[in-house]
Amino acid sequence: MDDLFVGRLMSSDVTTVTPDTLVETAADLMLENAIGSVVVVDESGELEGILTRTDFVAIVAGQQPKDQTPVAEYMTRDVQTARAGDSIREVADRMVEAGFHHMPVVDETEGLIGMITTSDLTAYLSTVQTPSP
């Protein structure tokens, strides 16, 4: 993997907004394009910042007055799950294909036992030792 560079893995189709774009518009763009962030650029295309899903959590939490809508209105009901014995490759493929970043891990007898995330997969990949040719 030492010869695998960011340029080979990166996405070059980046969705951008300007600093004066409304948060609602940015959220709509993210949902329409099934992406987790928009990059903020100025009029000349220079990087100004980034707005992510995590930022939206803070936006909703800081909203005044607080929204009283229950999570049932927005939650995903048909949740795809993994089992502790599933292969990492299979789960990673399923997550990538579906655009998921989180997948609950369940057990037949115990129910919910954990969560696998793209961050977990990234951390794993960063520690994998590849044999030299």
Phi, psi and omega in degrees: 000351181298334180265008177264117186255159181308320181302334179280333185257340187290156173266129181262354178268084186261131178274127182240156173224167176261164181301334181268005176295136178292145180303319179300318179295318178298318179297317178299317178299317180296317179292315181298324183261002180051052180236159183262359180198160169234144179264134181265123180232155176277185184301332181265007178086008179283138181299127177246329183174191179215143177239123186241173175303322179299322177298324180292329175299315179295323179297313180294317181297327181272359183296135177233126355289159182296141176287132182258019180282129179289152182300336180302336179290335186240343187294154172279127183266325181268078188276127173277139183233166174238165174245154184303330182270000179291149179287145178301317181300314180298314181294317178300316179299316180297318181294316180295313181300322182269349182076026180272151174244348181221137176221117177298143177253126184238158177233144183303320184265326185265349183077224181292123180238352181177191181214134173249136183233165176296331176295321176299316181294320178296316179299319178298312181299327182289345181254354182290131177265124177261138180292147176284144181292000000 
